[in-house]
Amino acid sequence: MFTADDFDYNLPASSIAQAAIEPRDASRLLDAGTLTDVPFSELPRLLRAGDALVVNRTRVRHARLRAARVDTGGAVEVLLVRRLDPSRWEAMLRPSRRLRSGVVLGVGPLTISLATDPRDGVATVRIDPVEHADDVIEAIGEMPLPPYFNGSLDDDERYQTMFATALGSAAAPTAALHFTPSLVERLEQAGVMIVPVELEVGLDTFRPMSDGPIEHHQMHTEHAEVVPAAADALNQVREAGGRWVAVGTTVVRTLESATGPDGVVEEFSGQTDLFIRPGHRFNAVDALITNFHAPRTTLLVMIAAMIGDRWRTVYAHALSHDFRFLSFGDAMFIEGVRP
């Protein structure tokens, strides 16, 4: 039985990227199989004609709201993590210690009412008025940059991927931040197909695992979608002998949720709480491009499910060779995932 301690390692603050490299594909890419370091712009060398590069098309909303209690005026930060219905959201609240169901917050023209008591800083809230709330949130909210990122961005678009078209996430699918239009053009010229899917990144991106067995960790649900055209394209790639190369852990969760044991992906639109951990049989993903993840996270557990305890060797190599970690850091390439 694995515990959270099995996925711990020492991540120095100096290894956490605090700047966004330009151009985006000037970052580094570590081949986890050979421990070879290549510029990300040379990704076409690691892919093959006939492969499908699967990307998450989700777009980050301005989900951080700086609100105030209507009764006391006390400041409360509200991070909208997941929409539950047209008016209700799952939200992270800070500080949350004195908040209870029924407390009302105000931000701009919006009223935010707590529908539940916060638990571990997370509560269900209702936002009124519902009409035009999304437009107001985008206008007055802030980009929810990762808490470990102490730098600044000249433009919020630097935290959006070039594939981002579907508004809905509380964080970026950061593996795709490395791509540029010129790199994608070269990939397509080399016979690699770009296939978009969608997963709205939510709460587990922000939460480390608690102490104890990892099976006790509660994965929160996230909305995922594979449209019929994407499913058809991916199945044709597989039938022709090509690989499905996931760009990021969110794509892995989406494809593994939508693909059966026969390796055929179906149209999918719904919630997934899939927790990929050692012992998982991969039905969908053949290879993965992903950033280097924080200790004690479900993302790192997924990497261990793919390459076993070798993840420690790969991460130790990356740290000793000055790779940049987390959202604005460098990336790694894992192949041979699916048996």
Secondary structure, 3 states (H helix, E strand, C coil): CCEHHHHCCCCCHHHECCCCCCCHHHCEEEECCCCEEEEHHHHHHCCCCCCEEEEECEEECCCEEEEEECCCCCEEEEEEEEECCCCEEEEEEECCCCCCCCCEEEECCEEEEECCCCECCEEEEEEECCCCHHHHHHHHCECCCCCCCCCCCCCHHHHCCCCCCEEEECCCCHHHHHCCHHHHHHHHHCCCEEEEEEECCCHHHCCCCCCCEHHHCCCCCEEEEECHHHHHHHHHHHHCCCCEEEECHHHHHHHHHHECCCCCECCEEEEECCCCCCCCCCCCCCEEEEECCCCCCHHHHHHHHHHCCHHHHHHHHHHHCCCCECCCCCEEEEECCCC
